[in-house]
Amino acid sequence: MGLNCGIVGLPNVGKSTIFSAMTSAPAEAANYPFCTIEPNVGIVSVPDERLNKITDLIPTKKVIPAVVEFVDIAGLVKGASGGEGLGNRFLSHIRNVGVIAHVVRCFEDEDVVHVDNRIDPASDIETINIELALADLETVEKRKEKTVKSLRAGNKEAVKKLNAAVPLLDMLIDTLSEGKSARSIDFTPEQLELIYDLHLITLKKQLYVCNIDEAAIDCGNTYVDTVKKIAAEEGAEVVTICGKLEAEIAALESEEEKKEFMEASGLSESGMDTLIHAGYRMLGLRTFFTAGEDENRAWTFHNGDRAPQAAGVIHTDFEKGFIKAEVYHCNDLFELGSEQKVKEAGKLRIEGKEYLVQDGDIMHFRFNV
C-alpha cells in the first residue's frame, strides 16, 4: 500500500483548491474540467501540538514536524473506466495511493460549472464509486482468465493456491459487477493475502471530504447530511471543509494572522488539519519524537512497529545495530515539566527489541555499528 492519500472526485468539486491550500503548492485550479492532467504531489506537514509543547520544555535549535504525502488526481467522469476523459490514466494514478480522499461538492455557485449541471452529492458519489468498481472488475476478470489458464499447467503447490483464489475472484466479480466496492466483502486476513497483488482501488480505505461554502460552516447543509448518511452505511469517515476559506487562510503569511482569520470566521480548528490527521491515521501512521538541544523532531512509524523498526526510520544503521531504546511518553514530560523530573519519577524506561512503539513516545536509541 502506498504511504499517501489520493484526492479524487468529479471535475470542479474543489480538489485542486483543497490540495493547494493544504500543501501551499501551486496546483492549477480552474473553472473547467480536466485542468489537472498529471497528478500533483505535495508533502504536507502533520500539525502536532505535542511537538510545540515538547519544544517549550526542551528548547532546541531546530523543529521538524512529521510529514505525509497527498496526491491531487484529475477529476473522473462517468465512463472513466472505459477511457472517458482520460479516465484510464487517472485510474492508474489512484491505484498507487494508500487511502482515497473523495471530495464531494456540497456547495452551490453559479460561477463554478458542474459536469452534470446540477448539485447532487449522492449521484456524484455513485458515479465515482461505480467507475472505481468497474476498473477493479476489469482487473479481476483478467486475473481470473489468467488463473484458469495457469490451473491447466501449474504444479501441485501452485494449483492448490490458485484453487483457493478462484472463489475469491468469483466473489469479487459478482460484487464489483453491481457497482459495489471490494471493501464491502468481509474478507479474512488469509483471503486478503491471496488477492493483495491485485491492488484493487475499491479495497482501499476511503474518506469523504465535503467541500462546503462559508454559509454552511456553522450548521452544515442538506448536501452534507446526504454524504454523512452514505458514509455511515459504508463505515467511512467524513471531513467537512470550506475549500475557498481554507485557500484564503493558507495565503496568509504568519501563524498569528491565520489564527485571527480563523477566529473571525468562526473556526476553532482548520478543516485542513482535520483532513491531514485523518489521512495520516487511516494510513496506519503514528508519531514518535526525538528531542535535544540540536533538534526536536516528529518521526513517522507504522502502527505496530517495534523499537528497532522505529530506529530504522531515522537511519538504517540504527536498526541494524540496535541495542536498546530510552523511552518515555510525551504526556509524562507535559505533566512533570522536564526530562530530569521524568527520570527522577522513574518514568524513563530502557526497552529492548520487542518493545511496541507507542504514539507520542519520546525516544533515544542506543546502537552499535
C-alpha positions in Angstrom: 0.0 0.0 0.0 1.3 3.5 -0.9 2.0 5.7 2.1 0.0 8.6 0.6 -3.6 9.9 0.2 -5.1 10.4 -3.2 -7.6 13.2 -3.6 -10.3 12.1 -6.1 -13.7 13.3 -7.2 -15.6 14.7 -10.2 -14.2 17.7 -12.0 -14.8 21.1 -10.4 -15.6 19.8 -6.9 -12.6 21.7 -5.4 -9.9 19.0 -5.3 -7.1 21.3 -6.6 -8.2 24.2 -4.4 -8.1 22.0 -1.3 -4.8 20.4 -2.4 -3.2 23.9 -2.9 -4.4 25.1 0.5 -3.1 22.0 2.2 0.3 22.0 0.6 0.7 25.6 -0.4 1.7 24.2 -3.7 0.6 25.9 -6.9 -1.7 23.2 -8.2 -3.7 24.5 -11.2 -7.3 25.3 -10.2 -9.6 26.5 -12.9 -13.2 26.6 -13.8 -13.2 23.8 -16.4 -12.9 20.1 -16.4 -9.5 18.2 -16.6 -7.3 21.2 -15.8 -5.3 18.7 -13.8 -3.8 16.0 -16.1 -0.7 14.7 -14.3 -1.2 14.2 -10.6 0.2 17.0 -8.4 2.1 15.6 -5.4 2.6 17.5 -2.2 4.5 16.7 1.0 2.3 18.1 3.9 3.5 18.8 7.5 1.3 17.0 10.0 0.1 19.6 12.6 1.0 18.3 16.1 0.6 20.5 19.1 2.6 17.9 21.1 5.8 18.9 19.2 5.2 22.5 20.2 4.8 21.6 23.8 7.9 19.5 23.8 9.9 22.4 22.4 8.5 24.7 25.1 10.0 22.3 27.7 13.1 21.2 25.8 14.5 24.2 23.9 16.2 23.4 20.6 17.8 24.9 17.5 15.5 23.3 15.0 12.0 21.9 15.0 10.9 19.4 12.3 7.4 18.0 12.0 6.2 14.7 10.6 5.0 14.7 7.0 2.5 12.8 4.8 2.1 12.9 1.1 -1.1 13.9 -0.7 -1.7 13.4 -4.4 -4.2 15.5 -6.4 -5.6 13.3 -9.1 -7.6 14.7 -12.1 -11.4 14.6 -12.0 -13.1 11.4 -13.0 -16.3 11.3 -15.1 -18.9 8.8 -16.0 -17.3 6.3 -18.3 -13.8 6.8 -16.9 -13.3 3.1 -16.5 -13.8 2.8 -20.3 -11.4 5.7 -21.0 -13.7 8.7 -21.0 -12.0 11.9 -20.0 -8.6 10.3 -20.0 -10.1 8.0 -17.3 -7.7 5.1 -17.7 -4.7 7.3 -16.9 -6.4 8.8 -13.9 -7.5 5.4 -12.5 -3.9 4.1 -12.7 -2.8 7.1 -10.5 -5.4 6.1 -7.9 -4.2 2.6 -7.8 -0.9 3.8 -6.5 -2.2 5.6 -3.4 -2.8 4.1 0.1 -6.0 6.0 1.1 -8.6 7.7 -1.0 -9.9 11.1 0.0 -13.1 11.5 -2.1 -14.0 15.2 -2.4 -17.8 15.8 -2.9 -19.2 19.2 -3.9 -21.6 20.3 -1.2 -22.0 24.0 -2.2 -23.9 26.0 -4.9 -22.1 28.5 -7.1 -23.4 29.5 -10.5 -19.9 30.7 -11.4 -18.4 27.2 -11.0 -19.8 24.7 -13.5 -20.8 21.2 -12.6 -20.2 18.4 -15.1 -23.8 17.3 -14.8 -25.2 20.8 -14.4 -26.7 20.0 -11.0 -25.6 19.7 -7.4 -26.3 16.1 -6.3 -23.8 14.6 -3.9 -25.5 11.1 -3.9 -25.3 10.9 -7.7 -21.7 12.3 -7.7 -20.6 9.7 -5.2 -22.3 6.9 -7.1 -20.6 8.0 -10.3 -17.2 7.8 -8.8 -17.8 4.6 -6.9 -19.2 2.8 -9.9 -16.2 3.8 -12.1 -13.8 2.6 -9.5 -15.7 -0.7 -9.2 -15.7 -1.2 -13.0 -12.0 -0.5 -13.1 -11.4 -3.2 -10.5 -13.8 -5.5 -12.3 -11.6 -5.4 -15.4 -8.6 -6.2 -13.3 -10.2 -9.1 -11.5 -11.7 -10.6 -14.8 -8.2 -10.5 -16.4 -6.7 -12.2 -13.3 -9.4 -14.9 -13.4 -8.7 -15.6 -17.0 -5.0 -15.9 -16.3 -5.6 -18.1 -13.3 -7.8 -20.5 -15.2 -5.1 -20.9 -17.8 -2.5 -21.5 -15.1 -4.6 -24.2 -13.4 -4.2 -26.3 -16.5 -0.5 -26.2 -16.5 0.6 -25.5 -12.8 2.4 -27.7 -10.4 0.6 -29.2 -7.4 1.6 -26.4 -4.9 0.6 -23.7 -7.4 -2.7 -25.4 -8.2 -3.6 -25.5 -4.5 -3.0 -21.8 -4.2 -4.8 -20.9 -7.4 -7.8 -23.1 -6.5 -8.1 -21.1 -3.3 -8.1 -17.8 -5.3 -10.8 -18.7 -7.8 -13.8 -18.5 -5.4 -12.5 -15.1 -4.2 -12.2 -13.8 -7.7 -15.8 -15.0 -8.5 -17.0 -13.3 -5.3 -15.3 -10.1 -6.4 -16.7 -10.3 -9.9 -20.3 -10.6 -8.5 -19.8 -7.7 -6.1 -18.0 -5.3 -8.5 -20.5 -6.0 -11.3 -23.1 -4.5 -9.1 -21.1 -1.3 -8.7 -20.2 -2.2 -5.1 -16.7 -1.9 -3.6 -14.4 -4.8 -2.7 -14.4 -3.2 0.8 -18.0 -4.4 1.2 -16.8 -8.0 1.3 -15.8 -9.4 4.7 -12.5 -11.0 3.7 -10.4 -12.9 6.2 -6.7 -11.9 6.5 -5.7 -15.0 4.7 -8.1 -14.2 1.8 -6.8 -10.6 1.6 -3.3 -12.0 1.3 -4.3 -14.1 -1.7 -5.7 -11.0 -3.6 -3.2 -8.4 -2.3 -1.3 -8.3 -5.6 -4.4 -7.2 -7.4 -4.0 -3.7 -5.8 -7.7 -3.1 -6.0 -8.8 0.5 -5.8 -12.1 -0.2 -4.0 -10.3 -2.3 -1.3 -8.5 0.9 -0.2 -9.9 2.9 2.8 -12.0 5.8 1.7 -12.6 9.2 3.4 -15.3 11.5 2.2 -14.5 15.3 2.1 -17.5 17.6 2.0 -16.5 20.8 0.3 -18.9 23.4 1.6 -19.4 27.2 1.3 -19.0 29.7 4.2 -22.7 29.7 5.0 -22.6 26.0 5.9 -19.6 26.2 8.3 -21.7 26.5 11.5 -24.7 24.4 10.7 -23.9 22.4 7.6 -26.5 21.8 4.9 -28.6 19.0 3.3 -25.8 18.1 0.9 -23.5 17.3 3.9 -26.3 15.3 5.5 -26.6 13.2 2.4 -22.9 12.5 2.3 -22.8 11.6 6.0 -25.7 9.1 5.6 -23.9 7.4 2.7 -20.6 7.3 4.7 -22.4 5.8 7.7 -23.8 3.0 5.5 -20.2 2.3 4.2 -18.5 2.7 7.6 -16.4 5.6 6.1 -15.3 8.8 7.8 -16.4 12.3 6.8 -14.5 15.6 7.0 -16.1 18.9 6.2 -14.0 21.7 4.6 -14.7 25.1 3.1 -12.1 24.9 0.4 -12.4 28.5 -0.6 -11.9 29.7 3.0 -9.0 27.3 3.6 -7.3 28.7 0.5 -7.6 32.2 1.9 -6.2 31.1 5.3 -3.3 29.3 3.5 -2.5 32.5 1.6 -1.8 34.4 4.9 1.9 34.7 5.9 2.0 34.4 9.6 0.5 31.9 12.0 -0.9 34.8 14.1 -2.7 36.1 11.0 -4.1 32.7 10.3 -5.3 32.2 13.8 -7.0 35.7 13.8 -8.7 34.9 10.5 -10.0 31.6 11.7 -11.4 33.1 14.8 -13.1 35.8 12.8 -14.6 33.1 10.5 -15.9 31.1 13.4 -13.4 28.2 13.0 -11.9 26.6 16.1 -9.8 24.3 14.0 -8.7 24.3 10.4 -10.7 21.7 8.4 -7.4 21.1 6.6 -5.7 20.0 9.8 -8.6 17.6 10.4 -8.2 16.1 6.9 -4.4 15.7 7.3 -4.8 14.0 10.6 -7.5 11.7 9.2 -5.4 10.7 6.2 -2.3 10.1 8.4 -4.3 7.9 10.9 -6.0 5.9 8.1 -2.7 5.1 6.5 -1.8 3.4 9.8 0.9 6.0 10.6 1.8 7.2 14.1 4.4 9.6 15.5 7.3 9.2 17.9 9.7 12.1 18.9 13.3 12.7 19.4 14.3 15.8 21.5 17.6 17.6 22.2 19.4 20.9 22.0 20.2 20.5 18.3 16.8 19.2 17.1 13.3 18.3 18.2 11.7 16.1 15.6 8.5 14.2 14.9 9.1 10.8 13.2 6.5 8.7 11.4 6.3 5.0 12.1 3.7 2.3 11.3 1.3 1.3 14.0 2.6 -2.0 15.4 6.3 -1.3 14.7 8.8 -2.4 17.3 11.7 -0.4 18.6 14.3 -1.5 16.0 12.0 -0.6 13.1 11.3 2.8 14.6 15.1 3.3 14.9 15.4 2.4 11.3 13.1 5.3 10.4 16.0 7.6 11.5 18.7 5.6 9.8 19.1 2.0 8.7 22.3 1.7 10.8 20.2 2.4 13.9 18.1 -0.6 13.1 21.0 -2.9 12.2 23.0 -2.1 15.3 20.1 -1.6 17.7 20.9 -2.3 21.3 18.3 -0.6 23.5 16.0 2.4 23.5 15.5 5.0 26.3 11.7 5.7 26.2 9.2 7.9 28.0 5.9 9.3 26.8 5.4 12.9 26.0 2.4 13.1 28.4 4.9 12.4 31.2 7.0 15.3 30.1 4.0 17.6 30.0 2.9 16.5 33.4 6.2 16.7 35.2 7.7 19.7 33.3 11.3 18.5 32.4 13.2 15.4 31.3 15.1 15.4 34.5 11.9 15.2 36.6 10.7 12.4 34.2 13.9 10.4 35.1 13.5 11.2 38.8 9.9 9.9 38.8 11.1 6.6 37.2 9.1 7.2 34.0 12.1 6.8 31.7 12.4 3.1 30.7 15.0 1.1 28.9 13.3 -1.0 26.3 14.6 -3.8 24.0 13.9 -5.2 20.6 10.4 -6.5 21.3 9.1 -3.1 22.5 6.0 -1.9 20.6 6.4 1.8 20.0 3.5 3.9 21.1 2.2 7.1 19.5 3.7 10.0 21.5 6.8 8.2 22.7 10.0 10.3 23.1 12.9 8.0 22.3 16.7 7.9 22.3 18.3 4.9 20.7 21.5 3.1 21.6 23.1 1.3 18.8 26.4 -0.1 17.6 27.7 -0.1 14.0 
